[in-house]
Amino acid sequence: MEIEEGSERRKWKWTKTRTTLMVELKKMSSIAGPMVATSVLQYLLQVVSVMMVGHLSQLSLSSVAIATSLTNVSGFSILSGMAGGMETLCGQAFGAEQFEKMGIYTYTAVISLAMVCAPITILWIFLDKILILIGQDTAISIEARTYALWLIPALFGSAILKPLTRFFQTQSIISPMIISSLIVLCFHGVTSWVLVFKLALGSVGTAIAFSLGTWLNVVILLCFVKYSSACERTRVPFSKKVFVGFREFFALAVPSAAMVCLKWWACEVFVLLAGLFPNPKLETSVLSICLTISTLHFTIAYGLGAATSTRVSNELGAGNPKAVRFSVSTATILAVTEALVVVIILFGCRYILGYAYTHDSMVVHYVAVMTPFLCASIFTDSLQAVISGAAKGSGWQLVGAYVNLGAFYLVGIPVGAVLGFLVHFKAKGLWIGIVCGSIVQTICLSIITSRTDWKKQAKLARERVLDDALLRMDV
């Protein structure tokens, strides 16, 4: 009799767990899927720009490639990383039903990011001198600087756009971002073609089109905020309360930016190191192809990370630590499944993968040799995206920043440099360095996540968002 009761109890627990898992999978997928679509559409903007200038001249292509890389590293990645602080603040506020604070946090983030744009703009103004100083060709440097100057409006537009996307993401309102991103992509393609070829503005035309597209995206999303009933509870007027939260925002935004940028910058260091090998064109080309594939895949991993961040922050704000643990586990299962599918496809296509980028048989063969290591980094990218999402959702970005600093600058870059130059593995050695850094990063973040006291995190979240000091201030 006791055996039968134990069996029924286990069966009941398994049924309950399976039902909870399916519900969580549905919630996670409803956020991750649209976020992946949005991320891919936004990534294609830069692809369209490169395709347009690729039909002009080698000088234009080289200049735009360098300018795009440097403006991403020194500007757009910083804004995107800092906006990650909103994933903690807005996500937890939404979970705690403190809807007014979501609007206040968004205003604070926009002003903060706009302030950061000022020193970045100064850096871009002198971009040609910086490039010449590090040994770049003068003509390429001057054209890269011109391209960057026309991206300055896009930089300030991103200071509004990045917080807006987090504002929607943390409420699981994703469809407006997909619609706006699709409209902007179509607008960018048509506008670039007209400016580049019909008005003969050259590479500058794509920069102007990108800036116009960024502001179009901002306008579309702001109209949705203003007129949609979905934002009725979180739509608040501008007030003095906005200026109180700068310290709290920067305390999360700076380490969040460090989490995003440290690996990004490490990859750029590897590209620069590849240019020091005896055959720099071959080594740089192969490394760039691997980075392009890795970046394209990360649009998927980013969606999973955004979904994890949203679910974790919402549940912590609502005071549900058990739900948080289940959300992280579910996201990990999704990440492993997605990574295995991508890895199997890439590994199976390794001998023809390079033909998507070039007809040079030497490069194609080199890419095939690199593919196993590329697969390893892609697998770790999926896992760390989920864990980083949990970090942003719970607010321990500072710990994640220290982990990334150690993983890539104490392990990844030194290992890559030793294998690339001393062991003579060249680009393969550099990529192994990236893999080693990613593995260390994933292991450390996994250990921290598994040992996190979610009850304590839920308590901290509730204390953060339910503190009514802001609400007691005079408007």
C-alpha angles and dihedrals in degrees: 000000000000090000090054091048090049090050092050091048092052090046090051092049092049091049091049092047092048092049091049090048092052091049091049092046089053092050092046094047093048088061102032097049097054091040090055089051091049092048092050092049091051091047090053090062090073091042090056091049093053091046091053097050091041087074093055111059142313089254092055092046093049092046094049092045092053094042092048092050095048096043089050092049098043100033127007095041091052092052092046091049094047091050086061087078087072090061087069099039101038095035093053092042090053092049090051090047091241091142097164091060091057090064092044092050090050093053090048092051093049093052092044094051092046089055090052090052091067098070090039089056091053089052091052092049089062095038094117092056091049092051093047089048091057092049105266122148112273096230092049091047094052094048091045089054091050090051091049092050091058089051092060092090088053089051093057090042089055089054085068099032098054095055090043092056090051089047090058096037095055089053091048089241098141106146095079090057092051092049094046093045091051092048091048092048091054091044091049093051094050095040093048091051092050095045097041102041109016098040092031095227092143120203090346087068092066091050091051091047091050092051092048090048092051092054091044087056090050092050093049093050093044090053089052091050091049100045107024121098088214089073096042095109096044098041107103134165121252113269145158089272088078092070095053096069101056094103093047092047096048090046087064100027098057097053089040089056090047090054091054099039103042095069092038091053091046090057090051089052089055091052090052091048090051088062089064096064122103092256101035097169093058096042094044092046093052093045091048091051091051091048091049092053091045092049092048091051091048089066085071094044089048090058091053091047092050091050091049092049092050095047094044095047093045093050093044090051089050090050097245108135094166091056089051092056090049092048092053091048092049092048090050091053090051091047094051091047093048092046093050091051093050093044093051092049094047094045091048091051096041095116094053100030094093093057089072087070107026146002093222104120092206092056091044091053092046091052089052089054090049096047098087090055090044089054090052092053092046091053092051091044091060092050096045092048089060094044092046088051089055089049092053092045093052098037104244095123091133091064090048091051092054090048092052091047092054096039097053105025100037097034115011103047096039092048091046093048093049094047093041100047109017099036090034096230087134114187090000089057091050091052091048085057089055090049092050091049091048092049092050090046093050094046093049095046091046092053091048092048093048091051096045115122099226092186089060091045091051090051091050091048092051091048090050099050099032094053100113097197089114092049092054092059121099113255 
